[in-house]
Amino acid sequence: MDFVKRGDLRLFAIGADNLKYKEVISLMVSKVTVDENRCKGCGLCVRACPKKIMQISKTKLNEKGYHPAECIDQEACIGCASCAWTCPDTVITVEKE
């Protein structure tokens, strides 16, 4: 099994002839922060998250009357930032610690 290093991520390459990449493993702890007052609750981040840890809050309302997105399991975050990239209002920050 070979390691292929890409930035802060490592991908496992299987087989010398036919390279296939398994699950991406983060080498750092990641923290997702949502600016709840600016979030419109569009749900694009929920659909983009490969770990399915983003959701639209059912209990919180922001000052504009929207249910903001939230990360329900920070420890499961792999730091891919798919949620932040898909957010049209750039209200999501992904930090690696």
A tleap script that builds the chain and sets N, CA, C and O, in Angstrom:
source leaprc.protein.ff14SB
mol = sequence {
  NMET ASP PHE VAL LYS ARG GLY ASP LEU ARG
  LEU PHE ALA ILE GLY ALA ASP ASN LEU LYS
  TYR LYS GLU VAL ILE SER LEU MET VAL SER
  LYS VAL THR VAL ASP GLU ASN ARG CYS LYS
  GLY CYS GLY LEU CYS VAL ARG ALA CYS PRO
  LYS LYS ILE MET GLN ILE SER LYS THR LYS
  LEU ASN GLU LYS GLY TYR HIE PRO ALA GLU
  CYS ILE ASP GLN GLU ALA CYS ILE GLY CYS
  ALA SER CYS ALA TRP THR CYS PRO ASP THR
  VAL ILE THR VAL GLU LYS CGLU
}
set mol.1.N position { 0.843 -1.172 0.000 }
set mol.1.CA position { 0.000 0.000 0.000 }
set mol.1.C position { 0.892 1.239 0.000 }
set mol.1.O position { 1.783 1.351 0.841 }
set mol.2.N position { 0.674 2.146 -0.902 }
set mol.2.CA position { 1.468 3.355 -1.017 }
set mol.2.C position { 0.708 4.539 -0.432 }
set mol.2.O position { -0.523 4.567 -0.435 }
set mol.3.N position { 1.460 5.518 0.072 }
set mol.3.CA position { 0.874 6.766 0.526 }
set mol.3.C position { 1.119 7.837 -0.520 }
set mol.3.O position { 2.219 7.945 -1.061 }
set mol.4.N position { 0.107 8.621 -0.801 }
set mol.4.CA position { 0.247 9.774 -1.681 }
set mol.4.C position { -0.147 10.975 -0.852 }
set mol.4.O position { -1.300 11.078 -0.434 }
set mol.5.N position { 0.784 11.891 -0.603 }
set mol.5.CA position { 0.499 13.032 0.251 }
set mol.5.C position { 0.085 14.227 -0.593 }
set mol.5.O position { 0.761 14.585 -1.558 }
set mol.6.N position { -1.035 14.841 -0.219 }
set mol.6.CA position { -1.544 16.037 -0.890 }
set mol.6.C position { -1.869 17.075 0.173 }
set mol.6.O position { -2.916 16.980 0.813 }
set mol.7.N position { -1.013 18.056 0.380 }
set mol.7.CA position { -1.267 19.095 1.374 }
set mol.7.C position { -1.350 18.495 2.766 }
set mol.7.O position { -0.420 17.828 3.219 }
set mol.8.N position { -2.468 18.733 3.443 }
set mol.8.CA position { -2.673 18.222 4.788 }
set mol.8.C position { -3.388 16.885 4.782 }
set mol.8.O position { -3.739 16.371 5.844 }
set mol.9.N position { -3.610 16.315 3.617 }
set mol.9.CA position { -4.368 15.077 3.510 }
set mol.9.C position { -3.490 13.968 2.969 }
set mol.9.O position { -2.548 14.222 2.218 }
set mol.10.N position { -3.798 12.737 3.352 }
set mol.10.CA position { -3.116 11.579 2.790 }
set mol.10.C position { -4.153 10.685 2.148 }
set mol.10.O position { -5.224 10.446 2.708 }
set mol.11.N position { -3.825 10.197 0.973 }
set mol.11.CA position { -4.708 9.275 0.274 }
set mol.11.C position { -3.988 7.931 0.196 }
set mol.11.O position { -2.782 7.879 -0.042 }
set mol.12.N position { -4.721 6.865 0.394 }
set mol.12.CA position { -4.138 5.540 0.262 }
set mol.12.C position { -4.312 5.072 -1.175 }
set mol.12.O position { -5.431 5.033 -1.687 }
set mol.13.N position { -3.222 4.722 -1.820 }
set mol.13.CA position { -3.272 4.202 -3.186 }
set mol.13.C position { -3.182 2.688 -3.105 }
set mol.13.O position { -2.307 2.144 -2.432 }
set mol.14.N position { -4.088 2.013 -3.793 }
set mol.14.CA position { -4.136 0.553 -3.760 }
set mol.14.C position { -3.734 0.007 -5.120 }
set mol.14.O position { -4.319 0.367 -6.141 }
set mol.15.N position { -2.736 -0.859 -5.127 }
set mol.15.CA position { -2.301 -1.492 -6.367 }
set mol.15.C position { -1.403 -0.584 -7.190 }
set mol.15.O position { -1.618 0.626 -7.265 }
set mol.16.N position { -0.392 -1.187 -7.806 }
set mol.16.CA position { 0.542 -0.408 -8.603 }
set mol.16.C position { -0.014 -0.116 -9.992 }
set mol.16.O position { 0.247 0.948 -10.554 }
set mol.17.N position { -0.788 -1.063 -10.556 }
set mol.17.CA position { -1.303 -0.890 -11.906 }
set mol.17.C position { -2.582 -0.061 -11.945 }
set mol.17.O position { -2.762 0.782 -12.824 }
set mol.18.N position { -3.448 -0.305 -11.003 }
set mol.18.CA position { -4.751 0.344 -10.994 }
set mol.18.C position { -4.874 1.174 -9.719 }
set mol.18.O position { -5.237 0.649 -8.666 }
set mol.19.N position { -4.573 2.466 -9.813 }
set mol.19.CA position { -4.619 3.326 -8.639 }
set mol.19.C position { -6.053 3.724 -8.334 }
set mol.19.O position { -6.739 4.318 -9.165 }
set mol.20.N position { -6.487 3.391 -7.149 }
set mol.20.CA position { -7.795 3.801 -6.657 }
set mol.20.C position { -7.569 4.424 -5.295 }
set mol.20.O position { -6.740 3.946 -4.521 }
set mol.21.N position { -8.288 5.470 -5.000 }
set mol.21.CA position { -8.093 6.159 -3.745 }
set mol.21.C position { -9.218 5.837 -2.778 }
set mol.21.O position { -10.399 5.954 -3.107 }
set mol.22.N position { -8.832 5.435 -1.593 }
set mol.22.CA position { -9.802 5.159 -0.541 }
set mol.22.C position { -10.117 6.457 0.187 }
set mol.22.O position { -9.769 7.549 -0.264 }
set mol.23.N position { -10.770 6.312 1.303 }
set mol.23.CA position { -11.224 7.459 2.070 }
set mol.23.C position { -10.076 8.388 2.443 }
set mol.23.O position { -8.985 7.936 2.792 }
set mol.24.N position { -10.331 9.668 2.367 }
set mol.24.CA position { -9.348 10.682 2.717 }
set mol.24.C position { -9.275 10.781 4.234 }
set mol.24.O position { -10.303 10.857 4.907 }
set mol.25.N position { -8.066 10.779 4.765 }
set mol.25.CA position { -7.879 10.848 6.203 }
set mol.25.C position { -7.196 12.159 6.543 }
set mol.25.O position { -6.101 12.441 6.056 }
set mol.26.N position { -7.829 12.947 7.366 }
set mol.26.CA position { -7.268 14.229 7.760 }
set mol.26.C position { -6.201 14.030 8.828 }
set mol.26.O position { -6.369 13.210 9.731 }
set mol.27.N position { -5.119 14.767 8.730 }
set mol.27.CA position { -4.049 14.671 9.705 }
set mol.27.C position { -4.199 15.698 10.810 }
set mol.27.O position { -3.428 15.686 11.770 }
set mol.28.N position { -5.178 16.589 10.696 }
set mol.28.CA position { -5.389 17.638 11.681 }
set mol.28.C position { -6.843 17.646 12.124 }
set mol.28.O position { -7.722 17.128 11.436 }
set mol.29.N position { -7.079 18.244 13.284 }
set mol.29.CA position { -8.443 18.421 13.770 }
set mol.29.C position { -9.010 19.661 13.085 }
set mol.29.O position { -8.330 20.683 12.986 }
set mol.30.N position { -10.244 19.574 12.615 }
set mol.30.CA position { -10.875 20.691 11.919 }
set mol.30.C position { -12.027 21.245 12.731 }
set mol.30.O position { -12.684 20.527 13.485 }
set mol.31.N position { -12.259 22.540 12.562 }
set mol.31.CA position { -13.357 23.211 13.257 }
set mol.31.C position { -14.172 23.983 12.230 }
set mol.31.O position { -13.636 24.800 11.481 }
set mol.32.N position { -15.480 23.713 12.204 }
set mol.32.CA position { -16.393 24.402 11.288 }
set mol.32.C position { -17.134 25.464 12.069 }
set mol.32.O position { -17.712 25.182 13.118 }
set mol.33.N position { -17.119 26.701 11.555 }
set mol.33.CA position { -17.832 27.809 12.185 }
set mol.33.C position { -18.787 28.402 11.156 }
set mol.33.O position { -18.398 28.673 10.020 }
set mol.34.N position { -20.039 28.601 11.563 }
set mol.34.CA position { -21.057 29.205 10.702 }
set mol.34.C position { -21.455 30.550 11.308 }
set mol.34.O position { -21.810 30.621 12.484 }
set mol.35.N position { -21.396 31.605 10.517 }
set mol.35.CA position { -21.890 32.907 10.962 }
set mol.35.C position { -23.415 32.847 10.889 }
set mol.35.O position { -24.015 33.131 9.852 }
set mol.36.N position { -24.021 32.473 12.005 }
set mol.36.CA position { -25.458 32.187 12.035 }
set mol.36.C position { -26.332 33.380 11.667 }
set mol.36.O position { -27.421 33.194 11.124 }
set mol.37.N position { -25.884 34.591 11.949 }
set mol.37.CA position { -26.700 35.767 11.622 }
set mol.37.C position { -26.752 36.064 10.131 }
set mol.37.O position { -27.682 36.721 9.665 }
set mol.38.N position { -25.766 35.588 9.376 }
set mol.38.CA position { -25.753 35.824 7.930 }
set mol.38.C position { -26.239 34.631 7.114 }
set mol.38.O position { -26.497 34.768 5.918 }
set mol.39.N position { -26.368 33.458 7.745 }
set mol.39.CA position { -26.770 32.235 7.037 }
set mol.39.C position { -28.250 32.292 6.667 }
set mol.39.O position { -29.095 32.636 7.494 }
set mol.40.N position { -28.556 31.946 5.403 }
set mol.40.CA position { -29.949 31.937 4.921 }
set mol.40.C position { -30.563 30.543 4.963 }
set mol.40.O position { -31.722 30.371 4.585 }
set mol.41.N position { -29.813 29.552 5.414 }
set mol.41.CA position { -30.349 28.208 5.531 }
set mol.41.C position { -30.696 27.566 4.198 }
set mol.41.O position { -31.675 26.826 4.103 }
set mol.42.N position { -29.909 27.838 3.173 }
set mol.42.CA position { -30.210 27.316 1.830 }
set mol.42.C position { -29.986 25.806 1.728 }
set mol.42.O position { -30.595 25.144 0.888 }
set mol.43.N position { -29.104 25.254 2.593 }
set mol.43.CA position { -28.875 23.815 2.611 }
set mol.43.C position { -27.823 23.307 1.640 }
set mol.43.O position { -27.608 22.098 1.559 }
set mol.44.N position { -27.166 24.181 0.906 }
set mol.44.CA position { -26.133 23.725 -0.027 }
set mol.44.C position { -24.977 23.050 0.708 }
set mol.44.O position { -24.413 22.074 0.212 }
set mol.45.N position { -24.627 23.554 1.869 }
set mol.45.CA position { -23.549 22.950 2.658 }
set mol.45.C position { -23.936 21.554 3.147 }
set mol.45.O position { -23.093 20.662 3.229 }
set mol.46.N position { -25.205 21.376 3.467 }
set mol.46.CA position { -25.689 20.073 3.927 }
set mol.46.C position { -25.508 19.038 2.826 }
set mol.46.O position { -25.063 17.920 3.086 }
set mol.47.N position { -25.848 19.406 1.608 }
set mol.47.CA position { -25.708 18.490 0.475 }
set mol.47.C position { -24.256 18.255 0.095 }
set mol.47.O position { -23.915 17.183 -0.404 }
set mol.48.N position { -23.393 19.247 0.325 }
set mol.48.CA position { -21.991 19.142 -0.089 }
set mol.48.C position { -21.129 18.329 0.877 }
set mol.48.O position { -20.091 17.804 0.473 }
set mol.49.N position { -21.529 18.218 2.123 }
set mol.49.CA position { -20.694 17.566 3.134 }
set mol.49.C position { -20.621 16.057 2.908 }
set mol.49.O position { -21.646 15.376 2.948 }
set mol.50.N position { -19.406 15.524 2.667 }
set mol.50.CA position { -19.273 14.082 2.435 }
set mol.50.C position { -19.495 13.253 3.702 }
set mol.50.O position { -19.817 12.069 3.610 }
set mol.51.N position { -19.331 13.846 4.860 }
set mol.51.CA position { -19.515 13.132 6.119 }
set mol.51.C position { -20.923 13.311 6.691 }
set mol.51.O position { -21.253 12.716 7.716 }
set mol.52.N position { -21.745 14.117 6.041 }
set mol.52.CA position { -23.137 14.353 6.454 }
set mol.52.C position { -23.250 14.861 7.892 }
set mol.52.O position { -24.102 14.412 8.660 }
set mol.53.N position { -22.366 15.814 8.243 }
set mol.53.CA position { -22.386 16.370 9.598 }
set mol.53.C position { -22.913 17.800 9.643 }
set mol.53.O position { -22.949 18.415 10.709 }
set mol.54.N position { -23.318 18.329 8.501 }
set mol.54.CA position { -23.942 19.655 8.465 }
set mol.54.C position { -25.456 19.458 8.392 }
set mol.54.O position { -25.946 18.557 7.711 }
set mol.55.N position { -26.185 20.316 9.104 }
set mol.55.CA position { -27.637 20.263 9.037 }
set mol.55.C position { -28.202 21.663 9.237 }
set mol.55.O position { -27.521 22.556 9.741 }
set mol.56.N position { -29.441 21.839 8.838 }
set mol.56.CA position { -30.150 23.091 9.082 }
set mol.56.C position { -30.795 22.966 10.458 }
set mol.56.O position { -31.503 21.996 10.733 }
set mol.57.N position { -30.551 23.942 11.314 }
set mol.57.CA position { -31.077 23.901 12.673 }
set mol.57.C position { -32.600 23.921 12.667 }
set mol.57.O position { -33.223 24.679 11.923 }
set mol.58.N position { -33.173 23.095 13.490 }
set mol.58.CA position { -34.632 23.064 13.629 }
set mol.58.C position { -35.099 23.968 14.763 }
set mol.58.O position { -36.279 24.309 14.843 }
set mol.59.N position { -34.169 24.357 15.646 }
set mol.59.CA position { -34.546 25.126 16.826 }
set mol.59.C position { -34.076 26.582 16.799 }
set mol.59.O position { -34.727 27.447 17.384 }
set mol.60.N position { -32.971 26.862 16.137 }
set mol.60.CA position { -32.430 28.230 16.114 }
set mol.60.C position { -33.031 29.038 14.974 }
set mol.60.O position { -33.298 28.510 13.895 }
set mol.61.N position { -33.237 30.315 15.226 }
set mol.61.CA position { -33.613 31.293 14.197 }
set mol.61.C position { -32.648 32.460 14.307 }
set mol.61.O position { -32.336 32.908 15.410 }
set mol.62.N position { -32.170 32.959 13.162 }
set mol.62.CA position { -31.298 34.125 13.234 }
set mol.62.C position { -32.138 35.400 13.181 }
set mol.62.O position { -33.366 35.338 13.119 }
set mol.63.N position { -31.482 36.537 13.205 }
set mol.63.CA position { -32.209 37.817 13.258 }
set mol.63.C position { -33.009 38.111 11.994 }
set mol.63.O position { -33.896 38.964 12.008 }
set mol.64.N position { -32.703 37.414 10.904 }
set mol.64.CA position { -33.461 37.592 9.660 }
set mol.64.C position { -34.618 36.597 9.537 }
set mol.64.O position { -35.391 36.655 8.581 }
set mol.65.N position { -34.734 35.681 10.512 }
set mol.65.CA position { -35.819 34.712 10.505 }
set mol.65.C position { -35.519 33.403 9.802 }
set mol.65.O position { -36.432 32.622 9.534 }
set mol.66.N position { -34.250 33.149 9.498 }
set mol.66.CA position { -33.836 31.911 8.840 }
set mol.66.C position { -33.332 30.900 9.867 }
set mol.66.O position { -32.827 31.273 10.925 }
set mol.67.N position { -33.475 29.636 9.546 }
set mol.67.CA position { -32.862 28.567 10.326 }
set mol.67.C position { -31.450 28.383 9.777 }
set mol.67.O position { -31.296 27.952 8.634 }
set mol.68.N position { -30.411 28.697 10.560 }
set mol.68.CA position { -29.037 28.599 10.048 }
set mol.68.C position { -28.517 27.170 10.022 }
set mol.68.O position { -29.050 26.282 10.689 }
set mol.69.N position { -27.474 26.970 9.244 }
set mol.69.CA position { -26.784 25.675 9.197 }
set mol.69.C position { -25.937 25.527 10.444 }
set mol.69.O position { -25.538 26.514 11.063 }
set mol.70.N position { -25.668 24.280 10.808 }
set mol.70.CA position { -24.794 24.006 11.939 }
set mol.70.C position { -24.080 22.683 11.722 }
set mol.70.O position { -24.572 21.799 11.021 }
set mol.71.N position { -22.907 22.565 12.340 }
set mol.71.CA position { -22.149 21.313 12.298 }
set mol.71.C position { -22.537 20.517 13.533 }
set mol.71.O position { -22.409 21.003 14.656 }
set mol.72.N position { -23.011 19.297 13.326 }
set mol.72.CA position { -23.502 18.505 14.450 }
set mol.72.C position { -22.448 17.576 15.050 }
set mol.72.O position { -22.677 16.997 16.111 }
set mol.73.N position { -21.289 17.423 14.386 }
set mol.73.CA position { -20.233 16.550 14.906 }
set mol.73.C position { -18.869 17.066 14.451 }
set mol.73.O position { -18.350 16.638 13.420 }
set mol.74.N position { -18.296 17.982 15.220 }
set mol.74.CA position { -17.003 18.587 14.863 }
set mol.74.C position { -15.893 17.540 14.739 }
set mol.74.O position { -15.016 17.671 13.885 }
set mol.75.N position { -15.921 16.519 15.571 }
set mol.75.CA position { -14.863 15.503 15.559 }
set mol.75.C position { -14.865 14.669 14.284 }
set mol.75.O position { -13.830 14.122 13.902 }
set mol.76.N position { -16.009 14.564 13.624 }
set mol.76.CA position { -16.098 13.766 12.397 }
set mol.76.C position { -15.674 14.561 11.159 }
set mol.76.O position { -15.541 13.993 10.075 }
set mol.77.N position { -15.465 15.857 11.313 }
set mol.77.CA position { -15.089 16.714 10.179 }
set mol.77.C position { -13.701 16.336 9.668 }
set mol.77.O position { -12.760 16.193 10.448 }
set mol.78.N position { -13.585 16.175 8.346 }
set mol.78.CA position { -12.297 15.834 7.730 }
set mol.78.C position { -11.585 17.060 7.176 }
set mol.78.O position { -10.491 16.947 6.622 }
set mol.79.N position { -12.196 18.230 7.320 }
set mol.79.CA position { -11.546 19.472 6.894 }
set mol.79.C position { -11.489 19.692 5.403 }
set mol.79.O position { -10.626 20.431 4.929 }
set mol.80.N position { -12.381 19.076 4.646 }
set mol.80.CA position { -12.353 19.205 3.184 }
set mol.80.C position { -12.836 20.574 2.713 }
set mol.80.O position { -12.513 20.998 1.604 }
set mol.81.N position { -13.602 21.261 3.543 }
set mol.81.CA position { -14.142 22.604 3.258 }
set mol.81.C position { -15.147 22.624 2.110 }
set mol.81.O position { -15.375 23.678 1.516 }
set mol.82.N position { -15.747 21.491 1.787 }
set mol.82.CA position { -16.788 21.473 0.753 }
set mol.82.C position { -17.957 22.368 1.143 }
set mol.82.O position { -18.552 23.034 0.295 }
set mol.83.N position { -18.279 22.378 2.431 }
set mol.83.CA position { -19.374 23.224 2.910 }
set mol.83.C position { -19.066 24.701 2.657 }
set mol.83.O position { -19.923 25.449 2.186 }
set mol.84.N position { -17.853 25.107 2.969 }
set mol.84.CA position { -17.462 26.514 2.791 }
set mol.84.C position { -17.408 26.908 1.317 }
set mol.84.O position { -17.802 28.015 0.951 }
set mol.85.N position { -16.918 25.994 0.469 }
set mol.85.CA position { -16.818 26.295 -0.965 }
set mol.85.C position { -18.187 26.455 -1.620 }
set mol.85.O position { -18.341 27.252 -2.546 }
set mol.86.N position { -19.178 25.706 -1.148 }
set mol.86.CA position { -20.498 25.770 -1.782 }
set mol.86.C position { -21.382 26.872 -1.220 }
set mol.86.O position { -22.418 27.182 -1.807 }
set mol.87.N position { -21.000 27.467 -0.104 }
set mol.87.CA position { -21.824 28.509 0.518 }
set mol.87.C position { -21.821 29.785 -0.339 }
set mol.87.O position { -20.766 30.388 -0.539 }
set mol.88.N position { -22.985 30.199 -0.845 }
set mol.88.CA position { -23.024 31.380 -1.706 }
set mol.88.C position { -22.792 32.692 -0.956 }
set mol.88.O position { -22.470 33.712 -1.566 }
set mol.89.N position { -22.957 32.662 0.359 }
set mol.89.CA position { -22.794 33.882 1.151 }
set mol.89.C position { -21.516 33.888 1.976 }
set mol.89.O position { -21.319 34.784 2.797 }
set mol.90.N position { -20.656 32.919 1.776 }
set mol.90.CA position { -19.369 32.773 2.466 }
set mol.90.C position { -19.491 32.977 3.983 }
set mol.90.O position { -18.758 33.768 4.576 }
set mol.91.N position { -20.421 32.256 4.589 }
set mol.91.CA position { -20.624 32.375 6.033 }
set mol.91.C position { -19.995 31.218 6.809 }
set mol.91.O position { -20.087 31.173 8.036 }
set mol.92.N position { -19.354 30.278 6.098 }
set mol.92.CA position { -18.769 29.102 6.744 }
set mol.92.C position { -17.247 29.188 6.694 }
set mol.92.O position { -16.661 29.463 5.647 }
set mol.93.N position { -16.623 28.948 7.839 }
set mol.93.CA position { -15.171 28.927 7.950 }
set mol.93.C position { -14.747 27.553 8.448 }
set mol.93.O position { -15.318 27.030 9.405 }
set mol.94.N position { -13.743 26.971 7.798 }
set mol.94.CA position { -13.178 25.696 8.246 }
set mol.94.C position { -11.739 25.957 8.630 }
set mol.94.O position { -10.925 26.360 7.800 }
set mol.95.N position { -11.429 25.723 9.904 }
set mol.95.CA position { -10.080 25.948 10.426 }
set mol.95.C position { -9.474 24.612 10.801 }
set mol.95.O position { -10.151 23.737 11.341 }
set mol.96.N position { -8.189 24.465 10.508 }
set mol.96.CA position { -7.462 23.259 10.910 }
set mol.96.C position { -6.554 23.634 12.069 }
set mol.96.O position { -5.806 24.609 12.008 }
set mol.97.N position { -6.639 22.837 13.123 }
set mol.97.CA position { -5.870 23.117 14.334 }
set mol.97.C position { -4.690 22.183 14.453 }
set mol.97.O position { -3.926 22.272 15.415 }
savepdb mol mol.pdb
quit
